[in-house]
């Protein structure tokens, strides 16, 4: 399978955006992120010793990614721009010794 970059994924993903309400990906990303988290949280809360289903994780993570790609596209922002900014921010925090701190602007 060919590996695609973030921007190519986003271009491809938005072709499947068939909704009228611009807030759809905002709402849907919360639902999908919850479903992804549930794959890990529910077994942990119950104390289950189960293997997490890799295909389910990939499926739910893909749903989160699709919604994020569409939400950002609506705002004229690319996934690559977000990824680059995030890594730069993390590098800066690490260099300043605040990577484990709290709060958004540290």
N, C-alpha and C positions, 0 to 999 in steps of 0.2 A: 504494500500500500504506500502511495506517495505521501511524504510528509509535507504539509502545507504550513506556511507561516501564518501568524496571527491575522495579518491584513487580508490574505487570500481566504482564510476561513471566514472572516467577517463578510467579505464581499459575497461569498457563496451562501452564507447563512441567511443574509437578509432577503435573499430571493424567496425564502419560504415564509416570510412575514405576511400572514394574511389575517390581519386584525384591523379594526377601525379605530379603536381607542388607543391613543398614544401612551396611556398609562399601563396598558396591558403588560409589557415586559417588566415594568417596575413591580407590579403586583405578582406576576408569575415567577419572577426571580426569587421572591420571598418564599413562595410555596415550594419551588423546586429545591432551594437551599435547605429548607426544612426536611424535605424528603431525603436529600443526601445526608444530612446530619442524622436523621433517624436510623439510617443503616448502621451507624456506629453507636449512637446514644442508647437506643433501646436495648441492645444486647448488654451494654455496659451497665445500664440501670438494673436490668434483671439479673445480672451476674452470670449471663450465659457464656459458655465457653464455645462459641461458634466462630467459624471462619466467615469473614465478611465476603459476600459474593462480589468478586471483582467486576463481573459484567454489570451488575446492578449499580455499582459505584460509577463505572464509566457512563452508563446510561443517564443517571441522575446528574452527574457532573456535566455531561453534554447538554442537558436541559438548562442547567444554570448558565453554561457558556453561551448557548444560543440566545437566551434572554439578555445576557449582558451585552453580547454583540449587537443586538437590535436596539437596546436602550442607548448604548453609546453612539451607534450610527445616527439615531434620531438627533443627537446633540452635536454631530459632526466630529466625533472623537473616534480614533481608531484603537483597536485592542493593543496594537504595537505601541502606540503612544502611552497608554496606561501601563503596560508592562515595563517600558523603558523608564518612565517616571517612578514607578514603584521601586525598581531596583536601585535607582539613583538615591531615592529617599532612604532606603534601607542601608545603602553604603554610607551615607552621611550619618545616620544614627549610629551605626557600628563604629565609625571613626570617632564620634563624640562620646561613645560609651553609654548611649541611652537606648540601645536596641531593646532592652528588657524593661524600659520604663513604661509609664502609662500616659494616656492622653494622645490626641491626634497630632498636635504641633509641638513635638519635643525635639 
